[in-house]
Amino acid sequence: MNFIPRHLQDSINAELEPREEVLWQEMPTPRFFTRGSIASFLFGIPWTAFALFWMWGASGMGQGEFEGPASYFFLFGLPFVLIGIGMLSSPLWAYWKATRTAYVITGRRAIVFEGGRGITVRSYPPERLQSVYRKQHNDGSGDVIIEVNAWRDSDGDQQSQTLGFLRIRNAKQAETLLKTLAEEAAPQRS
């Protein structure tokens, strides 16, 4: 089993039921540039540049002294600069989130611990592991998808979120364990 930081290991231990044995646990491979953070980062470059340029122009730089309340108009651009800084720092947030996430397979279920300011725990009993599949890279790393949530946003556009064990080192091993857990539980449901 891989090293899990103490704060995550404490969360895992607190979540386990009596006599529930951990068969496998891992953390995602931390990466600065994930698919979502790349898009946000790239969009953040022109966004922030334009917001800074707008603030510079609105401040009347090079046109003399500040006079009256209108001279503070440039401050309306500050929220846009802050949003841009947030977009530019999205790779750091993706990395930080990965260092606070853990995946666990026990003899009874699969558990996802997603950290941030708090911690979100998703528990998947064997009956929810029937449609598990894997997206794997050449080096064996990849994602084991447990479920895909789909919905329409307020504009009517189709959105989806994949849930499972993402960016793990040995995707096939995790998939095999999850499928075995699902198969072992199948006769009990009959």
Buried (B, 14 or more C-beta within 10 A) or exposed (E): EEEBEEEBBEBBEEBBEEEEEBBBBBBBEBEBEBEEBBEBBEBBEEBBEBBBEBBEEBBBEEEEEEEEEEBEEBEEBEEBBEBBEBBBBBBEBBBBBBEBBBBBBBEBBBBBBBBEEEBEEBBBEBEBBEEBEBEBEEEEBBBBBBBEEEEEEEEEEEEEEEBBBBBBBBBBBBBBBBBBBBEEBEEEEE
